Amino acid sequence: MPFAAALSEHPLATAATGEILGEVVERLGERPDFAVLFASASHVGALDDVAATVQTVLDPTAFVGATAGAVLAGDHGVEDAPALALFAARLPGRIVPVHLTAEATTDGWQLDGLPALDHGAAGSLVLLADPFSFPVSALLADLAEAAADLSVIGGLASAARGPGGNRLVVGGRVTAAGAVGLLLDRDAAPEAVVSQGCRPIGTPFTVTRSERHVIYELAGRPALERLMELIGGLDPEERRLASSGLHCGIVVDEHKLDFQRGDFLIRGVLGADREVGAIAVGDEVPVGATVQFQVRDASTAGEDLDAVLGDRQAEGSLVFTCNGRGAQMFGDPHHDAAIVHGRLGGAVAGMFCAGEVGPVAGSNALHGFTASVALFRD
């Protein structure tokens, strides 16, 4: 099998690096086409040495990595403890490592580092970004115009709660800012699946009055009035879920007539204004959009991940799951890793993220509380 993944929980970075390298080299040999390293927060200080050693010993053609609050490999997740995970693969096609930087301007952001892309040449970008120094949403907006068929999947580094604390790896070098990634052509590109972990409640509504992220009217009536009416008609369990965390699903493809779980971009309901009857959600919602309220719990999130994987097949999987999942949501740090590995087998590795990136209904987006998975086949 042209994929390998390894995990070490050894507290010493030197020993942990030796363990993951030994396992990957034994399974795959040296000079794979690409490698991805995931390091827990406790290894941030040693990451320069770890990355240099992986580059020298494994000698991958393309090599990127990131630090995270927790990492995973196989069917195992490691939270709040030292851990290194390494994923490596041999694949056909062209794979190019990239280091992206961003500079704020009066017109928005100046993004640099991404090679020129041929419009219509489908491929993928596996993206690892620092949330404090790189505007992922701006990148996705640019790519939607320049390369709409490019699938972007990945996650935001989560080892730090403030600027300068995360680390990214590209080609064995370590940086504290920007984003890194692997640009894969159509022959090497993985299939991307995103589990947002929600289920719809009530019926869809058309937005008839809104301003940016505030919805004033749904189907001609005050949005809050519609919402309260909906909640009043729920069964006790759904009402409990809505009261503990309500979400708004924004339909991505308005040409569809019937909407299922994967048709929505999920955003949180941030608050309400009783005086004007409006609700605020975590994204801009234009007039004419279709929305449907959603609920999320551990059971629904687990079922959704299992469902989106379905009967898909993969020999290697990169998993980018939210740092609000794991033990916090499921009472089990291994939950998402165990589902992916149990359903697909093969080499599995990834990290717990401060935001996940993946396509929904054909459009790339930045998510929260999701699991985005890149599925590789030989």
C-alpha positions as CSV (number, residue, x, y, z in Angstrom):
1,M,0.0,0.0,0.0
2,P,1.5,3.4,-1.0
3,F,0.4,5.1,2.2
4,A,1.7,5.1,5.8
5,A,0.8,6.8,9.0
6,A,2.4,6.7,12.4
7,L,1.8,8.1,15.9
8,S,4.1,8.6,18.9
9,E,3.1,9.7,22.3
10,H,6.7,9.8,23.6
11,P,7.2,13.0,25.6
12,L,10.7,13.6,24.2
13,A,10.6,15.0,20.7
14,T,13.8,13.2,19.6
15,A,12.4,9.8,20.6
16,A,9.0,10.6,19.2
17,T,10.5,11.6,15.9
18,G,12.5,8.4,15.7
19,E,9.4,6.3,16.4
20,I,7.3,7.9,13.7
21,L,10.1,7.9,11.1
22,G,11.0,4.3,11.9
23,E,7.4,3.1,11.3
24,V,6.8,5.1,8.1
25,V,10.1,4.1,6.6
26,E,9.5,0.4,7.5
27,R,6.1,0.5,5.7
28,L,6.7,2.9,2.8
29,G,10.5,3.3,2.4
30,E,12.3,6.7,1.8
31,R,11.5,9.5,-0.6
32,P,7.7,9.4,-0.7
33,D,6.0,11.9,-2.9
34,F,4.7,13.8,0.1
35,A,4.5,13.8,3.8
36,V,2.4,15.7,6.4
37,L,3.5,16.2,10.0
38,F,1.1,17.0,12.9
39,A,2.7,18.0,16.2
40,S,1.0,18.7,19.6
41,A,1.6,22.0,21.4
42,S,4.2,20.5,23.7
43,H,6.5,19.9,20.7
44,V,6.3,23.5,19.4
45,G,9.7,24.4,20.8
46,A,11.4,21.4,19.2
47,L,9.7,21.6,15.9
48,D,12.7,23.0,14.0
49,D,14.7,19.9,14.9
50,V,11.7,17.5,14.3
51,A,11.0,19.0,10.8
52,A,14.7,19.0,9.8
53,T,15.1,15.4,10.8
54,V,11.9,14.2,8.9
55,Q,13.1,16.1,5.8
56,T,16.6,14.6,6.0
57,V,15.7,11.0,6.9
58,L,12.5,10.5,5.0
59,D,13.4,13.0,2.2
60,P,9.9,13.5,0.9
61,T,9.5,15.4,-2.4
62,A,6.9,17.7,-0.8
63,F,6.6,18.1,3.0
64,V,4.3,20.3,5.1
65,G,3.0,20.3,8.7
66,A,1.3,22.1,11.5
67,T,1.0,22.3,15.2
68,A,-2.3,21.5,16.9
69,G,-3.9,21.2,20.3
70,A,-4.4,17.5,19.6
71,V,-3.5,15.1,16.8
72,L,-4.7,11.7,15.6
73,A,-3.4,8.7,13.7
74,G,-4.9,5.3,13.1
75,D,-8.0,4.9,15.3
76,H,-6.4,7.0,18.1
77,G,-6.7,10.6,19.1
78,V,-4.3,12.3,21.6
79,E,-5.6,15.4,23.5
80,D,-3.7,17.4,26.1
81,A,-0.6,15.3,25.8
82,P,2.6,15.2,23.8
83,A,2.1,13.5,20.4
84,L,3.6,13.5,16.8
85,A,1.7,12.1,13.8
86,L,3.2,11.5,10.4
87,F,1.4,10.7,7.1
88,A,3.3,9.8,3.9
89,A,2.3,8.7,0.4
90,R,3.4,7.7,-3.0
91,L,1.0,9.0,-5.7
92,P,0.9,9.6,-9.4
93,G,0.6,13.1,-10.6
94,R,2.3,16.4,-9.7
95,I,2.4,17.6,-6.1
96,V,3.8,21.1,-5.3
97,P,4.4,22.4,-1.7
98,V,3.3,26.0,-1.2
99,H,3.9,28.7,1.4
100,L,1.3,31.4,1.4
101,T,1.6,34.8,3.0
102,A,-0.9,37.6,3.6
103,E,-0.6,41.4,4.0
104,A,-3.5,43.6,4.9
105,T,-4.2,46.5,2.5
106,T,-6.7,49.2,2.2
107,D,-8.6,47.1,-0.3
108,G,-8.5,43.9,1.8
109,W,-5.7,41.3,1.6
110,Q,-2.7,40.8,-0.6
111,L,-2.1,37.1,-0.8
112,D,1.2,35.7,-2.2
113,G,2.7,32.3,-2.8
114,L,0.1,30.4,-4.8
115,P,1.3,29.4,-8.3
116,A,-0.8,30.4,-11.3
117,L,-3.7,28.0,-11.7
118,D,-5.3,26.9,-14.9
119,H,-9.0,27.5,-14.8
120,G,-10.8,24.2,-15.4
121,A,-7.9,22.0,-14.4
122,A,-9.4,20.2,-11.4
123,G,-7.1,19.4,-8.5
124,S,-6.9,19.9,-4.8
125,L,-5.1,22.1,-2.3
126,V,-4.5,20.5,1.1
127,L,-4.2,23.6,3.3
128,L,-2.7,24.1,6.8
129,A,-3.1,27.7,8.0
130,D,-2.3,29.9,11.0
131,P,-5.7,31.5,12.0
132,F,-4.0,34.7,13.4
133,S,-1.9,35.6,10.4
134,F,-3.7,34.2,7.3
135,P,-7.3,35.0,6.1
136,V,-8.5,31.7,4.8
137,S,-11.9,33.1,3.8
138,A,-10.1,35.7,1.6
139,L,-8.1,32.9,-0.1
140,L,-11.3,30.8,-0.7
141,A,-13.0,33.9,-2.2
142,D,-10.0,34.5,-4.6
143,L,-10.0,30.8,-5.6
144,A,-13.7,30.8,-6.3
145,E,-13.0,33.3,-9.1
146,A,-9.6,32.0,-10.2
147,A,-10.1,28.3,-10.0
148,A,-13.6,27.4,-9.0
149,D,-13.1,23.7,-9.6
150,L,-10.1,23.5,-7.2
151,S,-11.1,21.5,-4.1
152,V,-9.6,22.9,-0.9
153,I,-9.5,20.8,2.3
154,G,-7.5,21.2,5.5
155,G,-7.6,23.0,8.8
156,L,-6.3,25.8,11.0
157,A,-3.5,25.3,13.4
158,S,-4.7,25.1,17.0
159,A,-1.7,24.8,19.2
160,A,-1.9,28.5,20.4
161,R,-4.6,30.9,21.5
162,G,-2.8,34.0,20.3
163,P,-0.6,35.3,17.5
164,G,2.9,33.8,17.1
165,G,2.2,30.6,19.0
166,N,1.5,28.2,16.1
167,R,4.1,26.7,13.8
168,L,3.9,25.6,10.2
169,V,6.3,23.4,8.3
170,V,7.2,23.6,4.6
171,G,10.1,21.6,3.1
172,G,11.6,21.0,6.5
173,R,11.6,24.8,7.4
174,V,9.4,26.1,10.1
175,T,7.5,29.4,10.1
176,A,5.1,31.0,12.6
177,A,2.8,32.8,10.1
178,G,0.8,32.3,6.9
179,A,-0.3,29.1,5.5
180,V,1.3,26.0,3.9
181,G,-0.1,23.4,1.6
182,L,0.1,20.8,-1.0
183,L,-1.2,21.6,-4.5
184,L,-2.1,18.3,-6.1
185,D,-3.1,17.9,-9.8
186,R,-6.1,15.8,-10.8
187,D,-4.1,12.6,-10.9
188,A,-3.0,13.0,-7.2
189,A,-6.1,14.8,-5.8
190,P,-8.0,13.2,-3.0
191,E,-11.8,13.1,-2.7
192,A,-13.0,15.5,-0.1
193,V,-15.9,14.9,2.3
194,V,-17.2,17.2,5.0
195,S,-19.3,16.2,8.0
196,Q,-21.0,19.2,9.5
197,G,-22.7,17.1,12.1
198,C,-26.1,18.8,12.0
199,R,-29.6,17.8,11.1
200,P,-32.4,20.1,9.9
201,I,-35.5,20.9,11.9
202,G,-38.7,22.5,10.7
203,T,-39.0,23.6,7.1
204,P,-36.9,25.8,4.8
205,F,-37.6,29.5,4.6
206,T,-36.7,32.1,2.0
207,V,-34.9,35.2,3.3
208,T,-37.1,38.2,2.4
209,R,-35.2,40.9,4.3
210,S,-31.6,40.8,5.5
211,E,-28.5,42.9,6.0
212,R,-25.2,41.2,6.0
213,H,-25.3,38.6,8.8
214,V,-28.7,39.8,10.3
215,I,-31.9,38.2,9.1
216,Y,-34.9,40.4,9.6
217,E,-37.6,38.5,7.7
218,L,-38.2,34.9,6.7
219,A,-41.0,34.3,4.1
220,G,-42.4,37.8,4.8
221,R,-42.6,37.6,8.6
222,P,-40.2,38.6,11.3
223,A,-37.4,36.1,11.5
224,L,-37.5,35.7,15.3
225,E,-41.3,35.1,15.1
226,R,-40.7,32.3,12.6
227,L,-38.0,30.8,14.7
228,M,-40.1,30.9,18.0
229,E,-43.0,29.3,16.2
230,L,-40.8,26.6,14.9
231,I,-39.3,25.9,18.3
232,G,-42.7,25.7,19.8
233,G,-43.7,22.9,17.5
234,L,-40.6,20.7,18.2
235,D,-40.7,17.6,20.4
236,P,-39.0,18.0,23.8
237,E,-35.7,16.4,22.8
238,E,-35.3,18.7,19.7
239,R,-36.3,21.7,21.8
240,R,-33.6,20.8,24.3
241,L,-31.0,20.6,21.5
242,A,-32.2,23.9,20.0
243,S,-31.9,25.6,23.4
244,S,-28.3,24.4,23.9
245,G,-27.0,25.3,20.4
246,L,-29.1,26.4,17.4
247,H,-27.6,26.6,13.9
248,C,-28.7,28.0,10.6
249,G,-28.2,26.1,7.4
250,I,-27.8,28.2,4.3
251,V,-28.5,26.4,1.1
252,V,-25.5,26.4,-1.2
253,D,-27.2,25.4,-4.5
254,E,-30.5,27.2,-4.9
255,H,-31.3,25.2,-8.0
256,K,-32.1,22.2,-5.9
257,L,-35.7,21.6,-4.9
258,D,-35.2,19.2,-2.0
259,F,-32.5,19.8,0.6
260,Q,-30.6,17.2,2.5
261,R,-27.8,17.5,5.1
262,G,-25.0,18.0,2.6
263,D,-26.8,20.9,0.9
264,F,-26.3,23.4,3.7
265,L,-23.5,25.6,4.8
266,I,-23.9,25.5,8.6
267,R,-23.4,28.7,10.7
268,G,-24.3,29.3,14.3
269,V,-27.2,31.5,15.4
270,L,-25.4,34.2,17.3
271,G,-28.3,36.1,18.9
272,A,-31.6,37.8,18.5
273,D,-33.2,41.2,18.8
274,R,-36.7,40.9,20.2
275,E,-37.4,44.6,19.5
276,V,-37.1,44.3,15.7
277,G,-37.6,40.5,15.5
278,A,-34.3,39.8,13.9
279,I,-31.7,37.0,14.3
280,A,-27.9,37.2,13.7
281,V,-26.0,34.3,12.2
282,G,-22.3,33.6,11.6
283,D,-22.2,34.5,8.0
284,E,-23.7,36.9,5.4
285,V,-27.2,35.8,4.3
286,P,-28.4,37.6,1.1
287,V,-32.1,38.3,0.3
288,G,-33.5,35.3,-1.7
289,A,-31.3,32.7,0.1
290,T,-33.0,29.6,1.5
291,V,-32.3,28.7,5.1
292,Q,-33.3,26.0,7.4
293,F,-32.6,25.8,11.1
294,Q,-30.4,22.9,12.4
295,V,-29.5,21.2,15.7
296,R,-26.3,19.3,16.6
297,D,-25.5,16.8,19.3
298,A,-22.9,14.1,19.7
299,S,-25.2,11.4,18.4
300,T,-26.1,13.4,15.3
301,A,-22.5,14.4,14.7
302,G,-21.3,10.8,14.9
303,E,-24.1,9.5,12.6
304,D,-23.4,12.2,10.1
305,L,-19.7,11.4,9.8
306,D,-20.5,7.7,9.4
307,A,-23.1,8.6,6.7
308,V,-20.9,10.9,4.6
309,L,-18.2,8.3,4.5
310,G,-20.8,5.8,3.5
311,D,-19.4,3.1,1.1
312,R,-16.5,5.3,0.0
313,Q,-13.1,3.7,-0.2
314,A,-9.6,5.0,0.7
315,E,-6.2,3.7,1.3
316,G,-5.1,6.8,3.0
317,S,-7.0,9.5,4.8
318,L,-6.1,13.0,6.2
319,V,-8.6,14.0,8.9
320,F,-9.2,17.6,10.0
321,T,-11.6,17.6,12.9
322,C,-12.7,20.5,15.1
323,N,-11.0,20.9,18.5
324,G,-14.5,21.3,19.9
325,R,-15.2,17.7,19.0
326,G,-13.2,14.8,20.5
327,A,-13.6,14.4,24.3
328,Q,-15.5,17.7,24.6
329,M,-18.3,16.6,22.4
330,F,-18.2,12.8,22.5
331,G,-16.5,12.1,25.8
332,D,-13.9,10.3,23.7
333,P,-10.8,11.7,22.0
334,H,-10.7,8.8,19.6
335,H,-14.2,9.2,18.2
336,D,-13.6,10.7,14.7
337,A,-10.4,8.8,14.2
338,A,-12.1,5.5,15.1
339,I,-15.0,6.1,12.7
340,V,-12.7,7.0,9.8
341,H,-10.3,4.2,10.4
342,G,-13.1,1.7,11.2
343,R,-15.0,2.6,8.1
344,L,-12.1,2.9,5.6
345,G,-9.0,1.3,7.2
346,G,-5.7,2.1,5.7
347,A,-3.4,4.9,6.8
348,V,-5.1,7.7,8.8
349,A,-3.6,10.8,10.4
350,G,-4.7,14.3,11.1
351,M,-5.2,17.1,13.6
352,F,-7.8,18.8,15.8
353,C,-8.3,22.3,14.2
354,A,-9.4,25.8,15.1
355,G,-11.5,25.8,11.9
356,E,-11.8,23.3,9.1
357,V,-11.8,23.8,5.4
358,G,-13.7,21.7,2.9
359,P,-16.2,21.8,0.0
360,V,-20.0,21.7,0.6
361,A,-22.2,21.2,-2.4
362,G,-19.2,22.1,-4.7
363,S,-18.2,25.3,-2.9
364,N,-15.1,25.6,-0.6
365,A,-15.8,27.0,2.8
366,L,-14.4,27.5,6.3
367,H,-16.3,25.6,8.9
368,G,-16.5,25.0,12.7
369,F,-17.4,21.8,14.6
370,T,-16.9,19.8,11.4
371,A,-14.8,16.9,10.3
372,S,-13.2,17.4,6.8
373,V,-11.5,14.3,5.4
374,A,-9.3,13.9,2.4
375,L,-9.6,10.4,0.9
376,F,-6.7,9.1,-1.2
377,R,-6.7,6.1,-3.4
378,D,-3.8,4.5,-5.3
